[in-house]
């Protein structure tokens, strides 16, 4: 582990910005139509359940990274295999995030720029930051958190002043059944973005006040979930259901529709700034987890040496992951949740927690017998 510590506030900021990340780009739970904001809140509750599993593992092994304690739970051989699979998982998700933001940047601002060049520039900045360590990332997150909130408050003010909000667009909330909402929340929306916080099992041990972990985790999930739910409700209230679900980037469409007094318009810079902040933090955290995990599993004494090779691997995967953006989105919505997110976010952590429970119970009984 890196010899570093971060504060509770810094961890809260990182989790919040991570949740915002690429979730602001897409029409999250868009199939729920007027009830999309409610599906996000239901998925947030499901996120609490997943966090309780991750928090349980952290309680058993508060000083160990995910790639460490899986070897303690499963044994060195099987544990190394599972740890390596998690490293690949983090690299894959980092590549997906990089592709998301590279494609968005090309669509939005630089249509003639090669995708490779856009992704390479972005990952280069991320790798440079990751090499500096978790403390630098946390301090960077603090600056971005202030900027993100200023942007959000200004954005809400402009939307209200422009008079574009039509609350009737949010009716009826239950156009789809409650059962269908639950299905969407617990089979789709829960994985992205709430389940992805499993990556923070590679960061939790750096918290300088471990006793605050539960409050920080739940607080950041609640704050992020409410922000995402509110943003989706705002998209529907202004754009309507049809335009929100058909739009490739509904938040961008919303920002582009702002016009006040005939001169304050084309505020695309808001979207660009939110894009860069969310993409940078989320990609940095996945890259840092992959870097730290690789160094941990293969006993590399200077993890910073791995930064550029891992960054290059992420860059290559982001390019070959799909032949076009439509294929990339289709894969992310259909294949990734069931075949990738489900085992790594739900099945494996739950099995690890069950095994850890019995192992620690057996160990506590043995120590009780010795003491008596």
N, C-alpha and C positions, 0 to 999 in steps of 0.2 A: 504494500500500500504506500501511496504517496504520503509523506509527512506533512499533512496540511489539515486545517480545520476551517469549517464554515459555520456561520451563525444560523440560528433558526430562521431569521428573516430572510437571509440569503437563500436558504433551501426552499422556503415558501415562494420566493420570487422565481427561482429556477423551475419549480414544478408548475407554477401558474403560466409562465411564458411558454413552457414546453407544451402544456395542454392547448394553449391558443394556437401555436405553431401553424401547421397545415390545416387544422380543423376550420380555420376561418376562410380558407380558400374555396371549399366545396359546400354545396347545399346539404349540410349534415342532416340526416334523417329526412331528406326531402320527400321521400315516398309517403310520409305521414301527412303531407300537405299542411293544412292549418294547424294540425296538432304536432308539428315537428318540434316546436319548442318544448312541449310536454314530454315527448319521447326522449329528448336530451336530458331532461331532469330525471326521468325514470332510469335512464342509463347511468346517470350520475350516482343514483342509489346503488345500482349494481356495481359501480366503481368502488363504493365503500366496502362491499363484500370482498372484492378482489384485493383492495388495500389491506383489509383485515388479515388476509392470507400472507401478504408480503410483510406486514408488520409483525405477524406471528413469527416468521422466519427471522426477522431482524431481532426480535426479543431473544431468541435462542442463540443467535450469533451476532451480537451488536458490534463486534470489532472485526468482522470478516466480510469480505466482498462476496457477491453471489458465486463467483468462480472459485472461491475458497470453500465456502460451507457446503457446496454440493459434493465436494470430495470428502468432507467429514461425514456427511449423511450417507452417501452411496458407496464410499470406499474410493481408493485412489484411482483404480482403473476405470470403473464405470463413471465415477465423478468427473474425471478428466474429459471423457467423451461428452457428457452432458454440458460441462463447462464450455467445451469447444463449440458445441452446437449453439449455445447461447451467444458466443462471440460471432458466429456466422449470422445469427438472427439479428444482432445489433448492426452488423455491417450491411445486411440486406435492407433493413429499415432505413438506415442512413442513406443508402443508395436510392431508395424510393423517395425519401424526402428531398434529396438533391435533384432528382428528376422532376418532382413536383414543382419545385421553385425555379429550376432552369426553364422548364416549359412555360411556366407562367410569365417569367421575365421576357421570354422571346415573344409570346403572344401579346403581352401588354405593352412592352416598351421597345424591344429590339428585334423586330421580325426577321431581319436579314443576318442576324448574328448566328454563327454555328452553335449548335447545342453543346458540343464538346468544349468550346471556348468559354461559354457562359458557366457551365458546370465546373470547369477547371479553375476559373477565377474565384468562384464561390468557395470551393473546397480548399483552395490554397489559403484563403483568409481564415477558414475554420481550423485547419491544421496548425497554422501559426499560433492561434489562440490556445488550442488544446495542448500544445507543447509547453505552454506556460503553466499549466496545472489548474486544478479545480478552484483555487482561490482567485485566480485572475478571471476565470469564467464567472464565478459568483459575483465579483465586483462589477464585471461588465453587465451581468444580468440586472444588478441594482440600477445602473444608469438607464438601461433599456426599459425597465419597469416604470420608471418615472415618465419617460418619453411615451411609452405605450398608453399610460393612463391620461396624459395630456392630450394625446391624439384622440382617444376615445371620448373624452369629455367634450372636446371641440367638435368632434364629429356628431355627437348627439345634439349639441346646441344648434349646429347648422341644419340638421334634419328637422328639428322642431320649428326653427325659424322659417324654414322654407315651406312649411305647411304641407308636406308630402305624406304625412302619416294618415292612413285610413284604417281605423281599427276594425271596420266591417270586413276587411280582408282576412281577419283572423277567425271569422265565423264561417261555418260551425267548427268548433274545436274537435269534436268527435265525429268527423266525416268518415273516418275509419273506426272500427270497433276498438274497445279497450283491450281486448285480447290480442288484436293485431298490433296495437301499440306496444304491448308488453313483448311480443315476439320480436319486433324490430329493435326494441331497446336492448334485449338480452341476447340477440343473435347477430347484431350488426354494430349498433352505436356504442355498445359497452367496450368493444375492443379498441375502437378508435374514437377519441383519444385516451379514454380513461384507463384501459388495460395496459397501455404502453408505458405507464409509469413503473412497470416492473424494472425498467432500465435503471431506476433510482436505487435499486439494491446494490448497484455499483458505486453509489454516492452516499447513501445513508450513513455508513461508518465514519464519514468525515464530519458529521454533525458534532459540534462542541457541547451540546446539551441533549444527550440521547433521550432524556425523560420527556422532552417536548415533542418527540417524533409523532406521536399519535395526533396531537392537536394540530401540528403543522400539516400533516398529511391530509387530514379531514378538512381543515380550513382551506387548503389550496384546492382540493377537489371541489368543495362547495363554491368557492369564488370562481374557479374556472368554469364549472358547470353552469352557474348563473349567467356569466358573461356570454358563453356560447349560446345558451337558450335565449337570452335577450337579443343577441345579434341576429339569430335566426328569426325570431318574432319580428324584429325590425325589418328584415328583408321581406318577409311576407306582407307586413302591414304597408310597406311602401310600394313594392313591386307587384304584389299579388302572387298567388300560388303558381300560376302557369309560368310567368316570367322567371320566378325564383328557381323552379325546378328545371326549366329549359336553359337557363343561363349557365355558362361554363364557370363563371366566377360571379356569383350573385352579389357579393360585397362590392366588387368593382363596378358592377352595373348600378348598384345603389349610389355609390359615391359619384359616379358620372352623371347621375340624374339630378344632383343638387344644383340649384340655380337660385340665387338670391339677388333681387333688385337688378337683374339683367346684366350684371358684370361679374359676380362671384360664382364662377363655374369652372368645370374641368379641373376638379380637385383630385386628379389621379395620383398626385404625390402622396396623399394620405394612404392610399392602397399600397403604393410602392414602399413606404416606410414600414407599414405593418407587415408587409411581405418580407422585407429584409430582416426585421427584428425577430419575427416568429421563425423564419427559416434558419437564421444563424444560430439561435439558441437550441432549437430542436436538433439540428444537424450536429452541433458541437457536443451535445450530451450523448447522442448515439455514438459519435466518433470517439469521444473520451472513454465510454464504456468498452468499446471494442479494443481500444488501445490498452487500457488498464487490464482488461481481462486477458488479452494475449500475453502481456508481460507477466501477469500473475501465473498463468497456466504453464508457460514455457520458461519461467524463471529468468526473465530478461532483467538485468540489473539496471539498465538505463532505458526506461520505457519511451523516452522522447525520441530515441533512434527509430522507433517503429512508426512514428507519426506520419511521415511522408509515404512510406510503403503502404500503410493501411489507407491513407487518403487516396493514393493512386488506385488501389483495388476498389474503393467505393466509387471513384470516378468512372472506372471502366464498367462496373456493374450498372451504374446509373444510365450508361449509354446503351448497353446491350439488353437491358431488362425488358424492353419492348420496342417494337419497330416504329410505333407512333404513339401519340398521346392517348388516343382512344383505347388502344390495346392496353396501355399502362393503367388507365382508369378502370377498365373492365376487369383486369387482373386484381386490382386493389379492392374492388367491391365484391367480387365473386369468389376468387380462389384464396386470397390471403386470409380472410377471417376464419375460414373453416380449417384449412390445411396448415396454416402457420401460426396465426394468433391463438387459436384455441389450445393447441398443445403447450405452447410456450408461456402463455399468460394464465391459463387455467389448470390444465391437467397436470403438468409437471410440478408447478408450485404447490398444488394441493397434495400430491403424492409426497413431495419433499417435506411438507409440514406434518403430515401424518407420521412419516418415518422418524422425523426429528422429535415429535411428541413422545413416541414410544422409546426412542433411544435415551432421551433425557429423563424420562420417567424411570427407566431401568437403572440409569446411572444414579439418580437421586435415591432410589431404594437401596442400592448397593452402598452408597455413602452413609445412609442412615444406619444400616446394619453394622458398618465398621465403627461408627461413632458410638453405637450402643454396646 
